[in-house]
Amino acid sequence: MQNAAGEPRPRYRERLAPSLWLFLAAALGGPMLSLVFVPAGSGIALIIGGAATIAIIALMVFGSPRVLVEGRELRAGRAWIDATWLGDPQVRTGDEARQARGPGLPARGWHLIRGGIDGIVIVPNTDPNDPAPSWTISSRTPDRLAAAISAARLSAGVDA
């Protein structure tokens, strides 16, 4: 199905799903649960273990937050902000990202940080009525997220 005329395509979309090693660790939950049901029968135990593994992994994927830049709006998890209130995004990777997630993290800012995702984008919030001075967002492709935010700022009429 194609987009309707009034619906702009998202400039950026990312689901902050857990890393592969977390999926492997979660997949062990099903076999452990099946061991509990072995006295009831090995067939029942295998079915329960398989269903539990699928349910755990599905919850991890579909329960993970999304980052979306669409039109003039940035969405990070449940929060959203109009691009007119966004400053110039800053990309951090490696040691700079570790510093930004740890000691350099502003206490009053909005944070959407996920372990296992190295990149960070820090976006200043210029809204004087908003208590959060910045947004700190994890991203696997922080350069693309920063470019999408800059494009949203341009479409909102903010000088980039």
N, CA, C and O atoms as a GROMACS GRO file, in nm:
protein
  640
    1MET      N    1   0.085  -0.117   0.000
    1MET     CA    2   0.000   0.000   0.000
    1MET      C    3   0.089   0.123   0.000
    1MET      O    4   0.189   0.127   0.072
    2GLN      N    5   0.055   0.223  -0.078
    2GLN     CA    6   0.134   0.344  -0.087
    2GLN      C    7   0.085   0.445   0.015
    2GLN      O    8  -0.028   0.438   0.063
    3ASN      N    9   0.174   0.542   0.046
    3ASN     CA   10   0.136   0.647   0.138
    3ASN      C   11   0.028   0.734   0.075
    3ASN      O   12   0.030   0.762  -0.045
    4ALA      N   13  -0.066   0.777   0.158
    4ALA     CA   14  -0.168   0.869   0.111
    4ALA      C   15  -0.104   1.006   0.087
    4ALA      O   16   0.008   1.030   0.133
    5ALA      N   17  -0.172   1.093   0.017
    5ALA     CA   18  -0.114   1.221  -0.023
    5ALA      C   19  -0.072   1.307   0.096
    5ALA      O   20   0.029   1.376   0.088
    6GLY      N   21  -0.146   1.304   0.206
    6GLY     CA   22  -0.116   1.391   0.319
    6GLY      C   23  -0.017   1.332   0.418
    6GLY      O   24   0.022   1.401   0.512
    7GLU      N   25   0.025   1.210   0.400
    7GLU     CA   26   0.113   1.145   0.496
    7GLU      C   27   0.258   1.150   0.448
    7GLU      O   28   0.294   1.083   0.352
    8PRO      N   29   0.342   1.230   0.515
    8PRO     CA   30   0.482   1.231   0.473
    8PRO      C   31   0.554   1.104   0.517
    8PRO      O   32   0.523   1.046   0.621
    9ARG      N   33   0.650   1.062   0.436
    9ARG     CA   34   0.731   0.946   0.474
    9ARG      C   35   0.822   0.985   0.588
    9ARG      O   36   0.873   1.097   0.590
   10PRO      N   37   0.844   0.898   0.682
   10PRO     CA   38   0.937   0.931   0.790
   10PRO      C   39   1.077   0.955   0.735
   10PRO      O   40   1.124   0.882   0.647
   11ARG      N   41   1.143   1.056   0.788
   11ARG     CA   42   1.281   1.084   0.749
   11ARG      C   43   1.375   0.982   0.812
   11ARG      O   44   1.480   0.949   0.756
   12TYR      N   45   1.335   0.933   0.929
   12TYR     CA   46   1.420   0.838   1.001
   12TYR      C   47   1.329   0.753   1.090
   12TYR      O   48   1.234   0.803   1.150
   13ARG      N   49   1.361   0.625   1.096
   13ARG     CA   50   1.286   0.533   1.181
   13ARG      C   51   1.381   0.426   1.232
   13ARG      O   52   1.455   0.366   1.154
   14GLU      N   53   1.379   0.402   1.361
   14GLU     CA   54   1.465   0.299   1.420
   14GLU      C   55   1.397   0.242   1.543
   14GLU      O   56   1.341   0.315   1.625
   15ARG      N   57   1.402   0.112   1.554
   15ARG     CA   58   1.354   0.045   1.675
   15ARG      C   59   1.477   0.008   1.757
   15ARG      O   60   1.568  -0.058   1.707
   16LEU      N   61   1.480   0.050   1.882
   16LEU     CA   62   1.595   0.024   1.968
   16LEU      C   63   1.582  -0.112   2.035
   16LEU      O   64   1.570  -0.123   2.157
   17ALA      N   65   1.585  -0.215   1.951
   17ALA     CA   66   1.573  -0.353   1.999
   17ALA      C   67   1.701  -0.392   2.073
   17ALA      O   68   1.808  -0.336   2.046
   18PRO      N   69   1.691  -0.486   2.164
   18PRO     CA   70   1.810  -0.530   2.238
   18PRO      C   71   1.914  -0.593   2.146
   18PRO      O   72   1.885  -0.631   2.033
   19SER      N   73   2.033  -0.602   2.198
   19SER     CA   74   2.144  -0.662   2.123
   19SER      C   75   2.126  -0.813   2.112
   19SER      O   76   2.046  -0.873   2.184
   20LEU      N   77   2.203  -0.873   2.022
   20LEU     CA   78   2.195  -1.017   1.998
   20LEU      C   79   2.225  -1.097   2.124
   20LEU      O   80   2.159  -1.198   2.149
   21TRP      N   81   2.323  -1.054   2.203
   21TRP     CA   82   2.357  -1.132   2.323
   21TRP      C   83   2.242  -1.132   2.423
   21TRP      O   84   2.228  -1.228   2.498
   22LEU      N   85   2.160  -1.026   2.427
   22LEU     CA   86   2.043  -1.027   2.515
   22LEU      C   87   1.935  -1.122   2.464
   22LEU      O   88   1.866  -1.187   2.543
   23PHE      N   89   1.921  -1.130   2.332
   23PHE     CA   90   1.826  -1.226   2.276
   23PHE      C   91   1.869  -1.368   2.310
   23PHE      O   92   1.785  -1.452   2.343
   24LEU      N   93   1.998  -1.397   2.300
   24LEU     CA   94   2.048  -1.530   2.334
   24LEU      C   95   2.024  -1.562   2.481
   24LEU      O   96   1.986  -1.674   2.516
   25ALA      N   97   2.048  -1.463   2.567
   25ALA     CA   98   2.025  -1.485   2.710
   25ALA      C   99   1.877  -1.506   2.739
   25ALA      O  100   1.841  -1.591   2.820
   26ALA      N  101   1.791  -1.430   2.672
   26ALA     CA  102   1.646  -1.445   2.693
   26ALA      C  103   1.596  -1.577   2.639
   26ALA      O  104   1.502  -1.635   2.694
   27ALA      N  105   1.658  -1.626   2.532
   27ALA     CA  106   1.615  -1.753   2.473
   27ALA      C  107   1.639  -1.869   2.568
   27ALA      O  108   1.578  -1.975   2.554
   28LEU      N  109   1.727  -1.852   2.665
   28LEU     CA  110   1.751  -1.958   2.764
   28LEU      C  111   1.638  -1.968   2.866
   28LEU      O  112   1.627  -2.069   2.936
   29GLY      N  113   1.553  -1.866   2.874
   29GLY     CA  114   1.441  -1.869   2.969
   29GLY      C  115   1.342  -1.980   2.937
   29GLY      O  116   1.289  -2.043   3.028
   30GLY      N  117   1.316  -2.003   2.809
   30GLY     CA  118   1.221  -2.108   2.770
   30GLY      C  119   1.266  -2.246   2.810
   30GLY      O  120   1.190  -2.319   2.872
   31PRO      N  121   1.391  -2.287   2.776
   31PRO     CA  122   1.436  -2.419   2.819
   31PRO      C  123   1.439  -2.435   2.972
   31PRO      O  124   1.412  -2.543   3.024
   32MET      N  125   1.472  -2.328   3.042
   32MET     CA  126   1.470  -2.338   3.189
   32MET      C  127   1.329  -2.360   3.240
   32MET      O  128   1.306  -2.437   3.333
   33LEU      N  129   1.233  -2.292   3.178
   33LEU     CA  130   1.094  -2.310   3.218
   33LEU      C  131   1.045  -2.450   3.183
   33LEU      O  132   0.966  -2.509   3.258
   34SER      N  133   1.091  -2.505   3.073
   34SER     CA  134   1.048  -2.640   3.035
   34SER      C  135   1.096  -2.744   3.136
   34SER      O  136   1.029  -2.845   3.157
   35LEU      N  137   1.212  -2.719   3.197
   35LEU     CA  138   1.260  -2.813   3.300
   35LEU      C  139   1.165  -2.823   3.418
   35LEU      O  140   1.154  -2.928   3.481
   36VAL      N  141   1.096  -2.714   3.448
   36VAL     CA  142   1.000  -2.714   3.558
   36VAL      C  143   0.883  -2.807   3.527
   36VAL      O  144   0.827  -2.869   3.617
   37PHE      N  145   0.845  -2.816   3.400
   37PHE     CA  146   0.727  -2.893   3.360
   37PHE      C  147   0.759  -3.035   3.314
   37PHE      O  148   0.668  -3.105   3.268
   38VAL      N  149   0.883  -3.080   3.325
   38VAL     CA  150   0.919  -3.216   3.287
   38VAL      C  151   0.840  -3.321   3.366
   38VAL      O  152   0.800  -3.421   3.308
   39PRO      N  153   0.815  -3.302   3.497
   39PRO     CA  154   0.734  -3.402   3.568
   39PRO      C  155   0.592  -3.418   3.511
   39PRO      O  156   0.531  -3.524   3.527
   40ALA      N  157   0.540  -3.314   3.444
   40ALA     CA  158   0.406  -3.323   3.386
   40ALA      C  159   0.408  -3.397   3.252
   40ALA      O  160   0.303  -3.439   3.203
   41GLY      N  161   0.525  -3.413   3.195
   41GLY     CA  162   0.538  -3.481   3.066
   41GLY      C  163   0.636  -3.406   2.977
   41GLY      O  164   0.636  -3.283   2.973
   42SER      N  165   0.718  -3.482   2.907
   42SER     CA  166   0.821  -3.417   2.826
   42SER      C  167   0.761  -3.340   2.707
   42SER      O  168   0.814  -3.236   2.669
   43GLY      N  169   0.654  -3.388   2.651
   43GLY     CA  170   0.589  -3.317   2.539
   43GLY      C  171   0.532  -3.184   2.584
   43GLY      O  172   0.549  -3.082   2.517
   44ILE      N  173   0.465  -3.186   2.698
   44ILE     CA  174   0.409  -3.062   2.753
   44ILE      C  175   0.522  -2.964   2.787
   44ILE      O  176   0.511  -2.844   2.761
   45ALA      N  177   0.629  -3.016   2.843
   45ALA     CA  178   0.743  -2.931   2.880
   45ALA      C  179   0.805  -2.865   2.757
   45ALA      O  180   0.840  -2.748   2.761
   46LEU      N  181   0.819  -2.941   2.647
   46LEU     CA  182   0.876  -2.884   2.524
   46LEU      C  183   0.786  -2.776   2.465
   46LEU      O  184   0.835  -2.673   2.418
   47ILE      N  185   0.656  -2.800   2.466
   47ILE     CA  186   0.561  -2.701   2.412
   47ILE      C  187   0.564  -2.573   2.495
   47ILE      O  188   0.569  -2.463   2.439
   48ILE      N  189   0.561  -2.586   2.626
   48ILE     CA  190   0.564  -2.469   2.714
   48ILE      C  191   0.697  -2.394   2.699
   48ILE      O  192   0.698  -2.271   2.693
   49GLY      N  193   0.806  -2.467   2.693
   49GLY     CA  194   0.937  -2.403   2.676
   49GLY      C  195   0.949  -2.329   2.544
   49GLY      O  196   1.001  -2.217   2.540
   50GLY      N  197   0.901  -2.390   2.436
   50GLY     CA  198   0.905  -2.323   2.305
   50GLY      C  199   0.817  -2.200   2.301
   50GLY      O  200   0.856  -2.096   2.248
   51ALA      N  201   0.696  -2.212   2.357
   51ALA     CA  202   0.605  -2.097   2.360
   51ALA      C  203   0.662  -1.984   2.445
   51ALA      O  204   0.650  -1.867   2.409
   52ALA      N  205   0.723  -2.019   2.556
   52ALA     CA  206   0.782  -1.917   2.643
   52ALA      C  207   0.898  -1.846   2.573
   52ALA      O  208   0.912  -1.724   2.585
   53THR      N  209   0.981  -1.920   2.502
   53THR     CA  210   1.092  -1.859   2.429
   53THR      C  211   1.041  -1.761   2.324
   53THR      O  212   1.091  -1.650   2.314
   54ILE      N  213   0.941  -1.802   2.247
   54ILE     CA  214   0.884  -1.714   2.144
   54ILE      C  215   0.820  -1.591   2.208
   54ILE      O  216   0.835  -1.480   2.157
   55ALA      N  217   0.749  -1.610   2.319
   55ALA     CA  218   0.684  -1.497   2.385
   55ALA      C  219   0.786  -1.398   2.442
   55ALA      O  220   0.768  -1.276   2.431
   56ILE      N  221   0.892  -1.448   2.501
   56ILE     CA  222   0.995  -1.360   2.558
   56ILE      C  223   1.061  -1.277   2.448
   56ILE      O  224   1.079  -1.156   2.464
   57ILE      N  225   1.098  -1.342   2.339
   57ILE     CA  226   1.165  -1.270   2.230
   57ILE      C  227   1.070  -1.170   2.164
   57ILE      O  228   1.110  -1.059   2.130
   58ALA      N  229   0.944  -1.209   2.145
   58ALA     CA  230   0.846  -1.116   2.087
   58ALA      C  231   0.825  -0.994   2.176
   58ALA      O  232   0.816  -0.882   2.126
   59LEU      N  233   0.817  -1.014   2.306
   59LEU     CA  234   0.802  -0.901   2.398
   59LEU      C  235   0.924  -0.809   2.394
   59LEU      O  236   0.911  -0.687   2.404
   60MET      N  237   1.041  -0.868   2.380
   60MET     CA  238   1.162  -0.787   2.372
   60MET      C  239   1.165  -0.701   2.246
   60MET      O  240   1.207  -0.586   2.250
   61VAL      N  241   1.120  -0.757   2.134
   61VAL     CA  242   1.123  -0.682   2.008
   61VAL      C  243   1.012  -0.578   2.005
   61VAL      O  244   1.039  -0.460   1.981
   62PHE      N  245   0.889  -0.620   2.029
   62PHE     CA  246   0.776  -0.528   2.016
   62PHE      C  247   0.763  -0.432   2.134
   62PHE      O  248   0.692  -0.332   2.124
   63GLY      N  249   0.828  -0.460   2.244
   63GLY     CA  250   0.826  -0.370   2.358
   63GLY      C  251   0.939  -0.268   2.358
   63GLY      O  252   0.944  -0.181   2.445
   64SER      N  253   1.028  -0.278   2.261
   64SER     CA  254   1.141  -0.184   2.256
   64SER      C  255   1.095  -0.051   2.197
   64SER      O  256   1.010  -0.047   2.108
   65PRO      N  257   1.153   0.059   2.247
   65PRO     CA  258   1.110   0.191   2.200
   65PRO      C  259   1.156   0.220   2.058
   65PRO      O  260   1.250   0.158   2.008
   66ARG      N  261   1.088   0.316   1.994
   66ARG     CA  262   1.123   0.357   1.859
   66ARG      C  263   1.167   0.502   1.859
   66ARG      O  264   1.122   0.583   1.941
   67VAL      N  265   1.255   0.534   1.766
   67VAL     CA  266   1.295   0.671   1.740
   67VAL      C  267   1.245   0.703   1.600
   67VAL      O  268   1.271   0.628   1.506
   68LEU      N  269   1.174   0.815   1.586
   68LEU     CA  270   1.111   0.849   1.460
   68LEU      C  271   1.123   0.998   1.436
   68LEU      O  272   1.092   1.079   1.523
   69VAL      N  273   1.167   1.035   1.316
   69VAL     CA  274   1.164   1.175   1.273
   69VAL      C  275   1.072   1.178   1.153
   69VAL      O  276   1.100   1.120   1.048
   70GLU      N  277   0.959   1.247   1.170
   70GLU     CA  278   0.857   1.249   1.067
   70GLU      C  279   0.804   1.392   1.054
   70GLU      O  280   0.756   1.450   1.151
   71GLY      N  281   0.812   1.446   0.935
   71GLY     CA  282   0.768   1.584   0.913
   71GLY      C  283   0.852   1.680   0.997
   71GLY      O  284   0.973   1.688   0.980
   72ARG      N  285   0.786   1.751   1.086
   72ARG     CA  286   0.855   1.846   1.174
   72ARG      C  287   0.861   1.795   1.318
   72ARG      O  288   0.868   1.875   1.411
   73GLU      N  289   0.859   1.666   1.337
   73GLU     CA  290   0.846   1.611   1.471
   73GLU      C  291   0.952   1.504   1.498
   73GLU      O  292   0.981   1.420   1.412
   74LEU      N  293   1.008   1.507   1.618
   74LEU     CA  294   1.099   1.403   1.667
   74LEU      C  295   1.027   1.326   1.775
   74LEU      O  296   0.978   1.384   1.872
   75ARG      N  297   1.021   1.195   1.759
   75ARG     CA  298   0.963   1.107   1.861
   75ARG      C  299   1.072   1.014   1.911
   75ARG      O  300   1.144   0.952   1.833
   76ALA      N  301   1.082   1.006   2.042
   76ALA     CA  302   1.178   0.916   2.105
   76ALA      C  303   1.104   0.843   2.216
   76ALA      O  304   1.081   0.899   2.323
   77GLY      N  305   1.068   0.719   2.190
   77GLY     CA  306   0.986   0.646   2.287
   77GLY      C  307   0.847   0.707   2.291
   77GLY      O  308   0.783   0.722   2.187
   78ARG      N  309   0.801   0.743   2.409
   78ARG     CA  310   0.668   0.803   2.424
   78ARG      C  311   0.668   0.954   2.408
   78ARG      O  312   0.562   1.015   2.395
   79ALA      N  313   0.786   1.015   2.410
   79ALA     CA  314   0.795   1.161   2.405
   79ALA      C  315   0.806   1.210   2.262
   79ALA      O  316   0.854   1.138   2.174
   80TRP      N  317   0.762   1.332   2.239
   80TRP     CA  318   0.776   1.395   2.108
   80TRP      C  319   0.797   1.544   2.126
   80TRP      O  320   0.758   1.603   2.228
   81ILE      N  321   0.861   1.606   2.026
   81ILE     CA  322   0.887   1.749   2.029
   81ILE      C  323   0.888   1.800   1.886
   81ILE      O  324   0.934   1.732   1.794
   82ASP      N  325   0.837   1.921   1.869
   82ASP     CA  326   0.838   1.985   1.738
   82ASP      C  327   0.979   2.032   1.705
   82ASP      O  328   1.053   2.073   1.794
   83ALA      N  329   1.015   2.025   1.579
   83ALA     CA  330   1.152   2.058   1.537
   83ALA      C  331   1.186   2.205   1.555
   83ALA      O  332   1.303   2.242   1.556
   84THR      N  333   1.085   2.290   1.571
   84THR     CA  334   1.114   2.432   1.593
   84THR      C  335   1.186   2.455   1.725
   84THR      O  336   1.251   2.558   1.742
   85TRP      N  337   1.175   2.362   1.817
   85TRP     CA  338   1.239   2.375   1.949
   85TRP      C  339   1.370   2.299   1.959
   85TRP      O  340   1.429   2.293   2.067
   86LEU      N  341   1.417   2.243   1.850
   86LEU     CA  342   1.539   2.163   1.855
   86LEU      C  343   1.660   2.246   1.811
   86LEU      O  344   1.652   2.326   1.718
   87GLY      N  345   1.771   2.226   1.881
   87GLY     CA  346   1.897   2.287   1.842
   87GLY      C  347   1.973   2.196   1.749
   87GLY      O  348   1.919   2.095   1.701
   88ASP      N  349   2.097   2.230   1.722
   88ASP     CA  350   2.182   2.153   1.632
   88ASP      C  351   2.221   2.021   1.698
   88ASP      O  352   2.284   2.022   1.804
   89PRO      N  353   2.186   1.906   1.637
   89PRO     CA  354   2.218   1.776   1.699
   89PRO      C  355   2.368   1.748   1.698
   89PRO      O  356   2.439   1.785   1.605
   90GLN      N  357   2.414   1.682   1.804
   90GLN     CA  358   2.555   1.646   1.819
   90GLN      C  359   2.565   1.494   1.826
   90GLN      O  360   2.495   1.430   1.903
   91VAL      N  361   2.654   1.438   1.744
   91VAL     CA  362   2.673   1.293   1.737
   91VAL      C  363   2.791   1.256   1.826
   91VAL      O  364   2.895   1.321   1.823
   92ARG      N  365   2.774   1.150   1.905
   92ARG     CA  366   2.881   1.098   1.990
   92ARG      C  367   2.892   0.948   1.968
   92ARG      O  368   2.791   0.877   1.967
   93THR      N  369   3.015   0.900   1.952
   93THR     CA  370   3.041   0.757   1.942
   93THR      C  371   3.165   0.725   2.024
   93THR      O  372   3.241   0.815   2.062
   94GLY      N  373   3.185   0.598   2.052
   94GLY     CA  374   3.304   0.554   2.124
   94GLY      C  375   3.313   0.611   2.265
   94GLY      O  376   3.215   0.610   2.339
   95ASP      N  377   3.432   0.662   2.301
   95ASP     CA  378   3.453   0.717   2.435
   95ASP      C  379   3.369   0.841   2.460
   95ASP      O  380   3.326   0.865   2.573
   96GLU      N  381   3.347   0.921   2.356
   96GLU     CA  382   3.262   1.039   2.372
   96GLU      C  383   3.118   0.999   2.409
   96GLU      O  384   3.054   1.064   2.491
   97ALA      N  385   3.069   0.891   2.347
   97ALA     CA  386   2.934   0.842   2.377
   97ALA      C  387   2.928   0.787   2.520
   97ALA      O  388   2.830   0.808   2.590
   98ARG      N  389   3.033   0.716   2.561
   98ARG     CA  390   3.036   0.664   2.699
   98ARG      C  391   3.034   0.779   2.798
   98ARG      O  392   2.964   0.771   2.900
   99GLN      N  393   3.107   0.885   2.771
   99GLN     CA  394   3.108   1.003   2.858
   99GLN      C  395   2.970   1.069   2.859
   99GLN      O  396   2.922   1.111   2.965
  100ALA      N  397   2.907   1.078   2.742
  100ALA     CA  398   2.775   1.142   2.732
  100ALA      C  399   2.667   1.061   2.803
  100ALA      O  400   2.573   1.119   2.857
  101ARG      N  401   2.680   0.928   2.804
  101ARG     CA  402   2.583   0.842   2.874
  101ARG      C  403   2.608   0.835   3.023
  101ARG      O  404   2.518   0.802   3.099
  102GLY      N  405   2.730   0.866   3.066
  102GLY     CA  406   2.766   0.852   3.207
  102GLY      C  407   2.780   0.986   3.277
  102GLY      O  408   2.680   1.051   3.306
  103PRO      N  409   2.904   1.027   3.306
  103PRO     CA  410   2.925   1.149   3.384
  103PRO      C  411   2.875   1.276   3.314
  103PRO      O  412   2.840   1.372   3.383
  104GLY      N  413   2.869   1.278   3.182
  104GLY     CA  414   2.826   1.397   3.111
  104GLY      C  415   2.677   1.405   3.086
  104GLY      O  416   2.630   1.497   3.019
  105LEU      N  417   2.600   1.311   3.140
  105LEU     CA  418   2.456   1.306   3.117
  105LEU      C  419   2.386   1.414   3.200
  105LEU      O  420   2.399   1.413   3.323
  106PRO      N  421   2.312   1.506   3.137
  106PRO     CA  422   2.242   1.609   3.214
  106PRO      C  423   2.128   1.547   3.295
  106PRO      O  424   2.049   1.468   3.242
  107ALA      N  425   2.120   1.583   3.420
  107ALA     CA  426   2.020   1.524   3.509
  107ALA      C  427   1.877   1.560   3.469
  107ALA      O  428   1.786   1.479   3.486
  108ARG      N  429   1.856   1.679   3.416
  108ARG     CA  430   1.721   1.724   3.384
  108ARG      C  431   1.681   1.695   3.240
  108ARG      O  432   1.567   1.723   3.202
  109GLY      N  433   1.769   1.640   3.159
  109GLY     CA  434   1.739   1.616   3.018
  109GLY      C  435   1.650   1.494   2.998
  109GLY      O  436   1.629   1.414   3.089
  110TRP      N  437   1.597   1.483   2.875
  110TRP     CA  438   1.519   1.366   2.837
  110TRP      C  439   1.617   1.262   2.784
  110TRP      O  440   1.700   1.294   2.699
  111HIS      N  441   1.608   1.139   2.834
  111HIS     CA  442   1.702   1.034   2.796
  111HIS      C  443   1.628   0.913   2.742
  111HIS      O  444   1.531   0.865   2.802
  112LEU      N  445   1.674   0.864   2.628
  112LEU     CA  446   1.629   0.736   2.576
  112LEU      C  447   1.757   0.659   2.543
  112LEU      O  448   1.806   0.663   2.430
  113ILE      N  449   1.809   0.591   2.643
  113ILE     CA  450   1.938   0.525   2.632
  113ILE      C  451   1.918   0.375   2.646
  113ILE      O  452   1.848   0.329   2.736
  114ARG      N  453   1.978   0.300   2.556
  114ARG     CA  454   1.971   0.155   2.560
  114ARG      C  455   2.110   0.096   2.561
  114ARG      O  456   2.197   0.138   2.484
  115GLY      N  457   2.133   0.000   2.648
  115GLY     CA  458   2.260  -0.069   2.654
  115GLY      C  459   2.284  -0.149   2.528
  115GLY      O  460   2.190  -0.201   2.467
  116GLY      N  461   2.409  -0.160   2.489
  116GLY     CA  462   2.444  -0.235   2.371
  116GLY      C  463   2.435  -0.154   2.243
  116GLY      O  464   2.470  -0.203   2.136
  117ILE      N  465   2.388  -0.030   2.253
  117ILE     CA  466   2.383   0.060   2.137
  117ILE      C  467   2.484   0.170   2.163
  117ILE      O  468   2.466   0.250   2.254
  118ASP      N  469   2.590   0.173   2.083
  118ASP     CA  470   2.703   0.262   2.111
  118ASP      C  471   2.675   0.408   2.082
  118ASP      O  472   2.712   0.493   2.162
  119GLY      N  473   2.611   0.439   1.971
  119GLY     CA  474   2.595   0.578   1.929
  119GLY      C  475   2.495   0.655   2.012
  119GLY      O  476   2.397   0.601   2.062
  120ILE      N  477   2.523   0.785   2.026
  120ILE     CA  478   2.436   0.876   2.101
  120ILE      C  479   2.419   1.003   2.017
  120ILE      O  480   2.514   1.050   1.955
  121VAL      N  481   2.298   1.058   2.016
  121VAL     CA  482   2.272   1.188   1.957
  121VAL      C  483   2.218   1.277   2.068
  121VAL      O  484   2.122   1.242   2.136
  122ILE      N  485   2.282   1.393   2.086
  122ILE     CA  486   2.239   1.490   2.186
  122ILE      C  487   2.178   1.607   2.112
  122ILE      O  488   2.243   1.668   2.027
  123VAL      N  489   2.052   1.637   2.143
  123VAL     CA  490   1.980   1.744   2.076
  123VAL      C  491   1.941   1.849   2.179
  123VAL      O  492   1.862   1.819   2.269
  124PRO      N  493   1.993   1.971   2.168
  124PRO     CA  494   1.952   2.077   2.262
  124PRO      C  495   1.804   2.112   2.242
  124PRO      O  496   1.754   2.112   2.130
  125ASN      N  497   1.736   2.141   2.351
  125ASN     CA  498   1.596   2.180   2.350
  125ASN      C  499   1.592   2.330   2.380
  125ASN      O  500   1.632   2.373   2.488
  126THR      N  501   1.542   2.409   2.285
  126THR     CA  502   1.542   2.555   2.302
  126THR      C  503   1.410   2.609   2.354
  126THR      O  504   1.394   2.731   2.365
  127ASP      N  505   1.315   2.524   2.385
  127ASP     CA  506   1.186   2.568   2.438
  127ASP      C  507   1.205   2.622   2.580
  127ASP      O  508   1.246   2.546   2.668
  128PRO      N  509   1.177   2.750   2.604
  128PRO     CA  510   1.199   2.806   2.738
  128PRO      C  511   1.103   2.752   2.844
  128PRO      O  512   1.132   2.761   2.963
  129ASN      N  513   0.990   2.695   2.801
  129ASN     CA  514   0.893   2.641   2.896
  129ASN      C  515   0.913   2.493   2.927
  129ASN      O  516   0.842   2.437   3.010
  130ASP      N  517   1.009   2.431   2.861
  130ASP     CA  518   1.034   2.288   2.880
  130ASP      C  519   1.146   2.272   2.982
  130ASP      O  520   1.253   2.331   2.965
  131PRO      N  521   1.125   2.193   3.087
  131PRO     CA  522   1.230   2.177   3.189
  131PRO      C  523   1.349   2.093   3.144
  131PRO      O  524   1.454   2.095   3.209
  132ALA      N  525   1.336   2.019   3.033
  132ALA     CA  526   1.446   1.935   2.984
  132ALA      C  527   1.532   2.019   2.888
  132ALA      O  528   1.485   2.060   2.783
  133PRO      N  529   1.659   2.045   2.924
  133PRO     CA  530   1.743   2.128   2.838
  133PRO      C  531   1.794   2.057   2.713
  133PRO      O  532   1.838   2.122   2.619
  134SER      N  533   1.788   1.923   2.712
  134SER     CA  534   1.837   1.849   2.596
  134SER      C  535   1.774   1.710   2.593
  134SER      O  536   1.719   1.662   2.692
  135TRP      N  537   1.785   1.648   2.475
  135TRP     CA  538   1.742   1.510   2.456
  135TRP      C  539   1.866   1.429   2.424
  135TRP      O  540   1.944   1.467   2.336
  136THR      N  541   1.884   1.317   2.493
  136THR     CA  542   1.994   1.225   2.467
  136THR      C  543   1.933   1.094   2.421
  136THR      O  544   1.859   1.029   2.495
  137ILE      N  545   1.964   1.055   2.296
  137ILE     CA  546   1.897   0.942   2.232
  137ILE      C  547   2.000   0.843   2.180
  137ILE      O  548   2.092   0.882   2.108
  138SER      N  549   1.986   0.716   2.216
  138SER     CA  550   2.071   0.611   2.161
  138SER      C  551   2.031   0.585   2.017
  138SER      O  552   1.914   0.596   1.981
  139SER      N  553   2.130   0.551   1.934
  139SER     CA  554   2.102   0.518   1.795
  139SER      C  555   2.214   0.432   1.739
  139SER      O  556   2.332   0.456   1.767
  140ARG      N  557   2.177   0.332   1.660
  140ARG     CA  558   2.278   0.251   1.592
  140ARG      C  559   2.338   0.326   1.473
  140ARG      O  560   2.449   0.296   1.428
  141THR      N  561   2.264   0.424   1.421
  141THR     CA  562   2.311   0.508   1.310
  141THR      C  563   2.295   0.654   1.348
  141THR      O  564   2.208   0.723   1.294
  142PRO      N  565   2.378   0.703   1.440
  142PRO     CA  566   2.360   0.840   1.490
  142PRO      C  567   2.378   0.948   1.383
  142PRO      O  568   2.315   1.053   1.392
  143ASP      N  569   2.461   0.924   1.282
  143ASP     CA  570   2.478   1.023   1.175
  143ASP      C  571   2.348   1.041   1.097
  143ASP      O  572   2.310   1.154   1.064
  144ARG      N  573   2.281   0.932   1.067
  144ARG     CA  574   2.154   0.941   0.995
  144ARG      C  575   2.046   1.009   1.079
  144ARG      O  576   1.968   1.088   1.026
  145LEU      N  577   2.042   0.979   1.208
  145LEU     CA  578   1.944   1.043   1.296
  145LEU      C  579   1.971   1.193   1.303
  145LEU      O  580   1.876   1.272   1.295
  146ALA      N  581   2.096   1.234   1.319
  146ALA     CA  582   2.130   1.376   1.325
  146ALA      C  583   2.094   1.446   1.195
  146ALA      O  584   2.043   1.559   1.197
  147ALA      N  585   2.118   1.381   1.080
  147ALA     CA  586   2.083   1.440   0.951
  147ALA      C  587   1.932   1.456   0.937
  147ALA      O  588   1.885   1.556   0.883
  148ALA      N  589   1.855   1.358   0.984
  148ALA     CA  590   1.709   1.366   0.977
  148ALA      C  591   1.657   1.478   1.067
  148ALA      O  592   1.563   1.549   1.030
  149ILE      N  593   1.717   1.495   1.185
  149ILE     CA  594   1.675   1.604   1.274
  149ILE      C  595   1.708   1.739   1.211
  149ILE      O  596   1.628   1.832   1.218
  150SER      N  597   1.825   1.750   1.150
  150SER     CA  598   1.862   1.874   1.082
  150SER      C  599   1.766   1.905   0.967
  150SER      O  600   1.728   2.021   0.947
  151ALA      N  601   1.726   1.803   0.892
  151ALA     CA  602   1.630   1.824   0.784
  151ALA      C  603   1.494   1.865   0.838
  151ALA      O  604   1.427   1.950   0.778
  152ALA      N  605   1.452   1.809   0.949
  152ALA     CA  606   1.325   1.848   1.011
  152ALA      C  607   1.331   1.992   1.060
  152ALA      O  608   1.233   2.065   1.050
  153ARG      N  609   1.446   2.032   1.113
  153ARG     CA  610   1.464   2.170   1.156
  153ARG      C  611   1.453   2.266   1.037
  153ARG      O  612   1.392   2.372   1.048
  154LEU      N  613   1.512   2.228   0.924
  154LEU     CA  614   1.504   2.312   0.805
  154LEU      C  615   1.360   2.325   0.756
  154LEU      O  616   1.316   2.434   0.719
  155SER      N  617   1.285   2.214   0.757
  155SER     CA  618   1.145   2.220   0.713
  155SER      C  619   1.059   2.298   0.810
  155SER      O  620   0.952   2.347   0.773
  156ALA      N  621   1.103   2.310   0.937
  156ALA     CA  622   1.030   2.388   1.035
  156ALA      C  623   1.070   2.536   1.030
  156ALA      O  624   1.012   2.619   1.100
  157GLY      N  625   1.169   2.568   0.947
  157GLY     CA  626   1.211   2.708   0.935
  157GLY      C  627   1.316   2.750   1.032
  157GLY      O  628   1.340   2.870   1.050
  158VAL      N  629   1.382   2.655   1.097
  158VAL     CA  630   1.490   2.686   1.192
  158VAL      C  631   1.621   2.685   1.116
  158VAL      O  632   1.645   2.594   1.037
  159ASP      N  633   1.705   2.783   1.139
  159ASP     CA  634   1.836   2.786   1.073
  159ASP      C  635   1.921   2.671   1.122
  159ASP      O  636   1.933   2.650   1.243
  160ALA      N  637   1.980   2.598   1.031
  160ALA     CA  638   2.064   2.483   1.068
  160ALA      C  639   2.201   2.525   1.078
  160ALA      O  640   2.288   2.444   1.108
   0.00000   0.00000   0.00000
